[in-house]
């Protein structure tokens, strides 16, 4: 069967497990699988760019709900984008004077800048998104591109309930192979094409 949605993933896991008593636990197994995948799989297909608003007088913006890891940040201007440098939170020098932000960091659940904004700014954040399927978000790039990764990660989380060490080992082996193939494809993709955000001249466009 095709595995392209959250519902189809649940159905496929149920078919593989063949245990009616575990059916209600499959969403939990998927959630645990995603926790694992978010730790071990740093794939380009998880990259996304989102525009945020920094209001005048503030120096923080709440992180998007799906945020996993920052990659780059820009101020968006009519004449182009200005890339700002990332600074570790403990090293970010903070000014009380309002002005155009010059640096940024991650501070808890917020994007934080080195000073309060003197005017509203549009900010572009390039980030890794968490893999988090739900009824409201029934698919994502990982499920579309590598459904076997999702399926075997889910089955690995179900394995302790099966009390079958040989089957659990088989699921782990299938997951390891699926992850290796996904990472190989990722490496080929990155070697073949430099992301636009890394091209010279685009990282620091000033008006």
Buried (B, 14 or more C-beta within 10 A) or exposed (E): EEBEBBEBBBBBBBEBBEEEEBEEBBBEBBBBBBBBBBEEBEBBBBBBEBEBEBEEEBBBBEBBEBBBEBBBBBBEEEEBBBBBEBBEEEEBEEEEEBEBBBBBBBBEEBBBBBBBBEEEBBBBBBBBBBBBBEEEEBBBBBBEBBBBBBBBBBBBBBBEBBEEEEBBEBBBEBBEEBBEEBBEBBEEEEEEEEEEBEEEEBBEBEE
